[in-house]
Amino acid sequence: TIEINGSKGTAILKGNEFQLIMNDEQTSTDFSKQDEKPLFVKQYDEIVTAILNGAQPPVSGPEALKSLAAVEAIYDSCQQHSAVKPSKYISENYQSSKNFYS
């Protein structure tokens, strides 16, 4: 289970179920009932299709890198019991060359 609490609400991912709680209203989606293909297979299909058709993938490389850095920071933060910035996982040269966090 992954639970993220923010100033505007809470997001919970438990298995194939995603819950969003905002202003005492709760919505829930069970992804296991949506499609027979696992979500990661659908994501790879979209990326491969974009490459084969010369189109932009659904998520850019820099945006995917930011997501991976955030996940790494979350894991390290849990282990260290302290805040960890996602920028720690992306080289300063790359960040400055791409205006990465602007």
N, C-alpha and C positions, 0 to 999 in steps of 0.2 A: 504494500500500500504506500502510495505517495500522497502526502497532504501538503498543500501550499496555502498558507494563510497570509492574506494581504489586507490592506486598509479598506478595500471595497468588498471583500468576501473571501470565500474559501473554495479551492479546487481540490478534489480528491479523485485519484486514479487507483482503483482496486481491481486487479485482473483486467477484465474487458469492460468494466463499468466506470464511467466518468460522471462525477457529480459536481455541480456548481451551485454554491450557496451564496446568494447575494441579497441583502436586505430582508432576511428571514424567508426568502423564497428559494426553493430548491428545485433544480432540474436534474434529471438523470438520463444517461444514454448508455444502453448496453450494446457495445460494438460487436459482441459475439453473434448477435441476431441480425446484424446489418448485411453481412455478406459472407460467403463461404471462404473467401480468401482472407488470410491474416492481413492486418493493416500494413505490416512491413513489406509484404509481397506487392500490395497495391502501390506502395510508395516506390519500390524498385521498378515496377512496370511503368509508372509515370516518368521516372527519370530516363529509362531506356528509350521510351517512346519519344521523349523530347530530344534526346541525342540523335536518334535515327532520323528524326524529321527536321533537325537543325533549329529546333525551337528552344526557348528558355525553359529550364526545368522548373517545377512548381516552387522549389526553394533554391535560392542562389547559394553558391559555395560559401560566401562570407556569412550569410544568415545561418547556414547549417553549422559553420564553424563556431559562431556565437552560441548556438544551442548546445553543442558538445562541450564548449568551455563552461557554460552554466551548469551542466550536469556534473562535470568533474569538480567544479567548485562546491556544489551541493554535497557530493560524497566526501570531499576533503573537510568541508565545514562540519559535517556530522562527526567525522573521526576526531577532529581537532577541538570540537566544541567551541569554535570561534568563527567569525566571519571570514570568508575567503572570496576575493574578487575574481570573477571569471577572466579578467584581462591577464591574470597570472599565467594562463595557459596559451596565450597568443603572443608571439614575439613582438617586441616594441617596434622593430623595423616594419613588420607587416601592418601593425596598427596605424603607424604614422603615414605609411605610403597609401593607405586606403581610406583615411579619415574614418577609421573603423567604428568608433563609438560616437560619431557625431550625428 
